[in-house]
Amino acid sequence: MDSGYLLIACGFVGLAITLSVWQNAEPLRRALDMRAWLTRGLYRGDLQALRAASGGRMFDLDPDQLKRLSARGFVARNVFGADSVTLKGRTALAVRTLIGTERLASN
């Protein structure tokens, strides 16, 4: 077999791989953007504490976590003066589950 044909075949395979990766890059980019939105301004353990708070264990939050989660709008004080997880916080937990990462934190 002629080596010229082999090089042309390798070129087409490389082009096909490049197009496939380029075509599938958009969902990956969106997932990374969602991860950046989710972890912006939070520390390790904040999302686990938010999950515990959504389950009714609001007393597990320390004051610093409560301040960070309140600043992001994930936790708010309700009419009766108690803190509760907002719809935005529940959406953040759903996004965390959807992305499928267990260790989301930015230091």
VMD Tcl script that builds the backbone (N, CA, C; Angstrom):
set m [mol new atoms 321]
animate dup $m
set s [atomselect $m all]
$s set {name element resname resid chain x y z} {
  {N N MET 1 A 0.851 -1.178 0.000}
  {CA C MET 1 A 0.000 0.000 0.000}
  {C C MET 1 A 0.895 1.240 0.000}
  {N N ASP 2 A 0.466 2.213 -0.714}
  {CA C ASP 2 A 1.237 3.445 -0.851}
  {C C ASP 2 A 1.130 4.272 0.430}
  {N N SER 3 A 2.230 4.841 0.889}
  {CA C SER 3 A 2.217 5.633 2.124}
  {C C SER 3 A 1.439 6.936 1.965}
  {N N GLY 4 A 1.264 7.413 0.761}
  {CA C GLY 4 A 0.473 8.626 0.524}
  {C C GLY 4 A -0.983 8.423 0.894}
  {N N TYR 5 A -1.515 7.243 0.522}
  {CA C TYR 5 A -2.897 6.939 0.882}
  {C C TYR 5 A -3.066 6.808 2.400}
  {N N LEU 6 A -2.068 6.243 3.020}
  {CA C LEU 6 A -2.099 6.087 4.473}
  {C C LEU 6 A -2.107 7.449 5.169}
  {N N LEU 7 A -1.310 8.372 4.689}
  {CA C LEU 7 A -1.291 9.724 5.265}
  {C C LEU 7 A -2.617 10.447 5.043}
  {N N ILE 8 A -3.209 10.271 3.867}
  {CA C ILE 8 A -4.514 10.896 3.598}
  {C C ILE 8 A -5.575 10.306 4.518}
  {N N ALA 9 A -5.555 8.980 4.707}
  {CA C ALA 9 A -6.525 8.330 5.597}
  {C C ALA 9 A -6.346 8.827 7.034}
  {N N CYS 10 A -5.103 8.956 7.496}
  {CA C CYS 10 A -4.850 9.484 8.847}
  {C C CYS 10 A -5.315 10.922 8.970}
  {N N GLY 11 A -5.162 11.686 7.915}
  {CA C GLY 11 A -5.638 13.064 7.923}
  {C C GLY 11 A -7.145 13.142 8.075}
  {N N PHE 12 A -7.867 12.276 7.350}
  {CA C PHE 12 A -9.321 12.251 7.466}
  {C C PHE 12 A -9.771 11.792 8.861}
  {N N VAL 13 A -9.079 10.827 9.420}
  {CA C VAL 13 A -9.403 10.367 10.773}
  {C C VAL 13 A -9.166 11.493 11.779}
  {N N GLY 14 A -8.049 12.191 11.625}
  {CA C GLY 14 A -7.771 13.326 12.516}
  {C C GLY 14 A -8.810 14.423 12.379}
  {N N LEU 15 A -9.244 14.698 11.153}
  {CA C LEU 15 A -10.284 15.703 10.922}
  {C C LEU 15 A -11.600 15.275 11.560}
  {N N ALA 16 A -11.947 13.998 11.446}
  {CA C ALA 16 A -13.184 13.487 12.041}
  {C C ALA 16 A -13.137 13.595 13.564}
  {N N ILE 17 A -12.000 13.274 14.154}
  {CA C ILE 17 A -11.856 13.385 15.613}
  {C C ILE 17 A -11.964 14.838 16.045}
  {N N THR 18 A -11.330 15.744 15.315}
  {CA C THR 18 A -11.378 17.163 15.651}
  {C C THR 18 A -12.804 17.700 15.575}
  {N N LEU 19 A -13.519 17.346 14.521}
  {CA C LEU 19 A -14.910 17.792 14.389}
  {C C LEU 19 A -15.789 17.224 15.490}
  {N N SER 20 A -15.565 15.980 15.860}
  {CA C SER 20 A -16.354 15.362 16.926}
  {C C SER 20 A -16.123 16.055 18.258}
  {N N VAL 21 A -14.873 16.333 18.569}
  {CA C VAL 21 A -14.553 17.012 19.832}
  {C C VAL 21 A -15.104 18.426 19.824}
  {N N TRP 22 A -14.963 19.124 18.702}
  {CA C TRP 22 A -15.448 20.504 18.611}
  {C C TRP 22 A -16.958 20.555 18.735}
  {N N GLN 23 A -17.655 19.568 18.163}
  {CA C GLN 23 A -19.103 19.529 18.210}
  {C C GLN 23 A -19.602 19.234 19.628}
  {N N ASN 24 A -18.878 18.431 20.384}
  {CA C ASN 24 A -19.295 18.060 21.734}
  {C C ASN 24 A -18.733 18.984 22.801}
  {N N ALA 25 A -18.045 20.034 22.434}
  {CA C ALA 25 A -17.432 20.929 23.411}
  {C C ALA 25 A -18.452 21.846 24.074}
  {N N GLU 26 A -19.539 22.160 23.408}
  {CA C GLU 26 A -20.522 23.100 23.956}
  {C C GLU 26 A -21.173 22.593 25.247}
  {N N PRO 27 A -21.658 21.348 25.335}
  {CA C PRO 27 A -22.211 20.880 26.612}
  {C C PRO 27 A -21.187 20.894 27.741}
  {N N LEU 28 A -19.941 20.563 27.421}
  {CA C LEU 28 A -18.893 20.602 28.437}
  {C C LEU 28 A -18.663 22.034 28.918}
  {N N ARG 29 A -18.657 22.975 28.002}
  {CA C ARG 29 A -18.469 24.384 28.354}
  {C C ARG 29 A -19.623 24.877 29.241}
  {N N ARG 30 A -20.855 24.468 28.905}
  {CA C ARG 30 A -22.001 24.869 29.728}
  {C C ARG 30 A -21.921 24.269 31.123}
  {N N ALA 31 A -21.488 23.026 31.226}
  {CA C ALA 31 A -21.358 22.393 32.541}
  {C C ALA 31 A -20.299 23.101 33.383}
  {N N LEU 32 A -19.193 23.490 32.760}
  {CA C LEU 32 A -18.159 24.213 33.502}
  {C C LEU 32 A -18.641 25.593 33.928}
  {N N ASP 33 A -19.449 26.256 33.087}
  {CA C ASP 33 A -20.022 27.544 33.466}
  {C C ASP 33 A -20.982 27.397 34.641}
  {N N MET 34 A -21.770 26.325 34.638}
  {CA C MET 34 A -22.697 26.088 35.749}
  {C C MET 34 A -21.923 25.800 37.034}
  {N N ARG 35 A -20.833 25.077 36.913}
  {CA C ARG 35 A -20.019 24.791 38.085}
  {C C ARG 35 A -19.418 26.075 38.646}
  {N N ALA 36 A -18.964 26.968 37.763}
  {CA C ALA 36 A -18.407 28.244 38.204}
  {C C ALA 36 A -19.479 29.079 38.894}
  {N N TRP 37 A -20.705 29.084 38.349}
  {CA C TRP 37 A -21.793 29.821 38.993}
  {C C TRP 37 A -22.098 29.243 40.369}
  {N N LEU 38 A -22.081 27.945 40.459}
  {CA C LEU 38 A -22.465 27.265 41.687}
  {C C LEU 38 A -21.456 27.496 42.808}
  {N N THR 39 A -20.186 27.470 42.511}
  {CA C THR 39 A -19.169 27.524 43.560}
  {C C THR 39 A -18.606 28.916 43.812}
  {N N ARG 40 A -19.035 29.915 43.068}
  {CA C ARG 40 A -18.489 31.269 43.225}
  {C C ARG 40 A -18.739 31.798 44.646}
  {N N GLY 41 A -17.662 32.116 45.339}
  {CA C GLY 41 A -17.757 32.705 46.668}
  {C C GLY 41 A -18.027 31.724 47.797}
  {N N LEU 42 A -18.054 30.439 47.501}
  {CA C LEU 42 A -18.325 29.440 48.534}
  {C C LEU 42 A -17.052 28.694 48.889}
  {N N TYR 43 A -17.048 28.109 50.069}
  {CA C TYR 43 A -15.923 27.309 50.530}
  {C C TYR 43 A -16.321 25.847 50.566}
  {N N ARG 44 A -15.314 25.005 50.756}
  {CA C ARG 44 A -15.555 23.570 50.850}
  {C C ARG 44 A -16.499 23.288 52.022}
  {N N GLY 45 A -17.516 22.521 51.762}
  {CA C GLY 45 A -18.473 22.145 52.797}
  {C C GLY 45 A -19.727 22.996 52.812}
  {N N ASP 46 A -19.724 24.117 52.097}
  {CA C ASP 46 A -20.906 24.986 52.100}
  {C C ASP 46 A -22.099 24.319 51.419}
  {N N LEU 47 A -21.858 23.632 50.316}
  {CA C LEU 47 A -22.975 22.982 49.628}
  {C C LEU 47 A -23.476 21.764 50.394}
  {N N GLN 48 A -22.594 21.076 51.098}
  {CA C GLN 48 A -23.049 19.972 51.956}
  {C C GLN 48 A -23.901 20.518 53.095}
  {N N ALA 49 A -23.504 21.655 53.641}
  {CA C ALA 49 A -24.294 22.277 54.708}
  {C C ALA 49 A -25.639 22.760 54.170}
  {N N LEU 50 A -25.651 23.256 52.930}
  {CA C LEU 50 A -26.909 23.674 52.310}
  {C C LEU 50 A -27.829 22.481 52.113}
  {N N ARG 51 A -27.264 21.347 51.729}
  {CA C ARG 51 A -28.073 20.131 51.584}
  {C C ARG 51 A -28.657 19.714 52.939}
  {N N ALA 52 A -27.856 19.800 53.996}
  {CA C ALA 52 A -28.354 19.466 55.329}
  {C C ALA 52 A -29.446 20.446 55.743}
  {N N ALA 53 A -29.264 21.727 55.411}
  {CA C ALA 53 A -30.273 22.732 55.763}
  {C C ALA 53 A -31.562 22.507 54.983}
  {N N SER 54 A -31.453 22.041 53.751}
  {CA C SER 54 A -32.671 21.783 52.976}
  {C C SER 54 A -33.434 20.591 53.539}
  {N N GLY 55 A -32.734 19.729 54.261}
  {CA C GLY 55 A -33.378 18.595 54.903}
  {C C GLY 55 A -33.942 18.933 56.281}
  {N N GLY 56 A -33.840 20.197 56.689}
  {CA C GLY 56 A -34.416 20.624 57.953}
  {C C GLY 56 A -33.409 20.794 59.072}
  {N N ARG 57 A -32.134 20.575 58.817}
  {CA C ARG 57 A -31.128 20.707 59.865}
  {C C ARG 57 A -30.392 22.036 59.711}
  {N N MET 58 A -31.115 23.122 59.850}
  {CA C MET 58 A -30.550 24.454 59.686}
  {C C MET 58 A -29.529 24.764 60.774}
  {N N PHE 59 A -29.653 24.114 61.925}
  {CA C PHE 59 A -28.719 24.359 63.024}
  {C C PHE 59 A -27.318 23.845 62.727}
  {N N ASP 60 A -27.152 23.047 61.663}
  {CA C ASP 60 A -25.825 22.555 61.279}
  {C C ASP 60 A -24.963 23.631 60.618}
  {N N LEU 61 A -25.570 24.721 60.187}
  {CA C LEU 61 A -24.820 25.800 59.541}
  {C C LEU 61 A -24.104 26.639 60.589}
  {N N ASP 62 A -22.814 26.881 60.365}
  {CA C ASP 62 A -22.123 27.801 61.255}
  {C C ASP 62 A -22.345 29.231 60.733}
  {N N PRO 63 A -22.062 30.248 61.542}
  {CA C PRO 63 A -22.364 31.632 61.126}
  {C C PRO 63 A -21.676 32.064 59.830}
  {N N ASP 64 A -20.452 31.610 59.602}
  {CA C ASP 64 A -19.767 31.984 58.363}
  {C C ASP 64 A -20.441 31.358 57.144}
  {N N GLN 65 A -20.814 30.098 57.258}
  {CA C GLN 65 A -21.520 29.446 56.154}
  {C C GLN 65 A -22.851 30.131 55.896}
  {N N LEU 66 A -23.552 30.450 56.948}
  {CA C LEU 66 A -24.837 31.131 56.808}
  {C C LEU 66 A -24.664 32.475 56.114}
  {N N LYS 67 A -23.591 33.189 56.444}
  {CA C LYS 67 A -23.333 34.485 55.816}
  {C C LYS 67 A -23.039 34.325 54.322}
  {N N ARG 68 A -22.198 33.348 53.961}
  {CA C ARG 68 A -21.859 33.128 52.554}
  {C C ARG 68 A -23.076 32.672 51.752}
  {N N LEU 69 A -23.848 31.743 52.324}
  {CA C LEU 69 A -25.023 31.244 51.612}
  {C C LEU 69 A -26.103 32.312 51.500}
  {N N SER 70 A -26.222 33.169 52.507}
  {CA C SER 70 A -27.175 34.278 52.439}
  {C C SER 70 A -26.746 35.309 51.402}
  {N N ALA 71 A -25.443 35.559 51.312}
  {CA C ALA 71 A -24.939 36.520 50.330}
  {C C ALA 71 A -25.212 36.039 48.909}
  {N N ARG 72 A -25.178 34.752 48.677}
  {CA C ARG 72 A -25.476 34.200 47.350}
  {C C ARG 72 A -26.976 34.056 47.116}
  {N N GLY 73 A -27.794 34.222 48.153}
  {CA C GLY 73 A -29.237 34.098 48.000}
  {C C GLY 73 A -29.746 32.684 48.131}
  {N N PHE 74 A -28.913 31.783 48.639}
  {CA C PHE 74 A -29.323 30.396 48.806}
  {C C PHE 74 A -30.113 30.188 50.099}
  {N N VAL 75 A -29.912 31.056 51.064}
  {CA C VAL 75 A -30.604 30.992 52.351}
  {C C VAL 75 A -31.142 32.390 52.652}
  {N N ALA 76 A -32.356 32.452 53.192}
  {CA C ALA 76 A -32.946 33.760 53.538}
  {C C ALA 76 A -33.719 33.637 54.841}
  {N N ARG 77 A -33.900 34.761 55.493}
  {CA C ARG 77 A -34.668 34.812 56.730}
  {C C ARG 77 A -36.136 34.976 56.362}
  {N N ASN 78 A -36.992 34.115 56.910}
  {CA C ASN 78 A -38.409 34.183 56.565}
  {C C ASN 78 A -39.156 35.145 57.489}
  {N N VAL 79 A -40.457 35.206 57.352}
  {CA C VAL 79 A -41.286 36.157 58.091}
  {C C VAL 79 A -41.189 35.946 59.598}
  {N N PHE 80 A -41.024 34.731 60.035}
  {CA C PHE 80 A -40.999 34.420 61.460}
  {C C PHE 80 A -39.620 34.562 62.082}
  {N N GLY 81 A -38.633 34.984 61.304}
  {CA C GLY 81 A -37.290 35.208 61.820}
  {C C GLY 81 A -36.363 34.015 61.738}
  {N N ALA 82 A -36.823 32.937 61.165}
  {CA C ALA 82 A -35.982 31.743 61.017}
  {C C ALA 82 A -35.369 31.730 59.619}
  {N N ASP 83 A -34.211 31.124 59.506}
  {CA C ASP 83 A -33.565 31.000 58.203}
  {C C ASP 83 A -34.111 29.775 57.480}
  {N N SER 84 A -34.261 29.910 56.155}
  {CA C SER 84 A -34.732 28.779 55.358}
  {C C SER 84 A -34.048 28.813 53.989}
  {N N VAL 85 A -34.010 27.648 53.354}
  {CA C VAL 85 A -33.396 27.517 52.031}
  {C C VAL 85 A -34.369 28.073 50.994}
  {N N THR 86 A -33.868 28.931 50.111}
  {CA C THR 86 A -34.701 29.557 49.090}
  {C C THR 86 A -34.815 28.654 47.859}
  {N N LEU 87 A -35.642 29.085 46.919}
  {CA C LEU 87 A -35.781 28.355 45.670}
  {C C LEU 87 A -34.464 28.367 44.892}
  {N N LYS 88 A -33.730 29.457 44.979}
  {CA C LYS 88 A -32.424 29.537 44.333}
  {C C LYS 88 A -31.457 28.522 44.951}
  {N N GLY 89 A -31.532 28.345 46.269}
  {CA C GLY 89 A -30.694 27.354 46.940}
  {C C GLY 89 A -31.052 25.936 46.537}
  {N N ARG 90 A -32.334 25.668 46.406}
  {CA C ARG 90 A -32.761 24.335 45.972}
  {C C ARG 90 A -32.372 24.085 44.518}
  {N N THR 91 A -32.403 25.151 43.696}
  {CA C THR 91 A -31.946 25.028 42.314}
  {C C THR 91 A -30.451 24.730 42.275}
  {N N ALA 92 A -29.683 25.366 43.144}
  {CA C ALA 92 A -28.239 25.110 43.212}
  {C C ALA 92 A -27.968 23.655 43.586}
  {N N LEU 93 A -28.748 23.113 44.496}
  {CA C LEU 93 A -28.578 21.706 44.864}
  {C C LEU 93 A -28.942 20.785 43.698}
  {N N ALA 94 A -29.971 21.153 42.943}
  {CA C ALA 94 A -30.350 20.353 41.779}
  {C C ALA 94 A -29.266 20.410 40.710}
  {N N VAL 95 A -28.676 21.590 40.503}
  {CA C VAL 95 A -27.590 21.727 39.528}
  {C C VAL 95 A -26.390 20.904 39.971}
  {N N ARG 96 A -26.105 20.924 41.251}
  {CA C ARG 96 A -24.988 20.131 41.781}
  {C C ARG 96 A -25.213 18.647 41.516}
  {N N THR 97 A -26.427 18.191 41.703}
  {CA C THR 97 A -26.749 16.796 41.432}
  {C C THR 97 A -26.680 16.508 39.932}
  {N N LEU 98 A -27.148 17.451 39.122}
  {CA C LEU 98 A -27.154 17.268 37.681}
  {C C LEU 98 A -25.746 17.198 37.117}
  {N N ILE 99 A -24.865 18.053 37.588}
  {CA C ILE 99 A -23.482 18.046 37.118}
  {C C ILE 99 A -22.790 16.773 37.577}
  {N N GLY 100 A -23.168 16.284 38.752}
  {CA C GLY 100 A -22.653 14.998 39.203}
  {C C GLY 100 A -21.314 15.061 39.891}
  {N N THR 101 A -20.967 16.185 40.444}
  {CA C THR 101 A -19.698 16.284 41.157}
  {C C THR 101 A -19.988 16.353 42.638}
  {N N GLU 102 A -19.229 15.637 43.392}
  {CA C GLU 102 A -19.409 15.624 44.845}
  {C C GLU 102 A -18.559 16.651 45.541}
  {N N ARG 103 A -17.433 16.998 44.962}
  {CA C ARG 103 A -16.525 17.923 45.637}
  {C C ARG 103 A -16.465 19.231 44.878}
  {N N LEU 104 A -17.508 20.036 45.018}
  {CA C LEU 104 A -17.516 21.353 44.397}
  {C C LEU 104 A -17.109 22.375 45.449}
  {N N ALA 105 A -16.003 22.994 45.264}
  {CA C ALA 105 A -15.556 24.026 46.202}
  {C C ALA 105 A -14.533 24.891 45.517}
  {N N SER 106 A -14.543 26.126 45.895}
  {CA C SER 106 A -13.481 27.023 45.432}
  {C C SER 106 A -12.868 27.652 46.659}
  {N N ASN 107 A -11.592 27.595 46.745}
  {CA C ASN 107 A -10.909 28.110 47.938}
  {C C ASN 107 A -10.455 29.511 47.730}
}
mol reanalyze $m
mol bondsrecalc $m
mol representation Tube
mol addrep $m
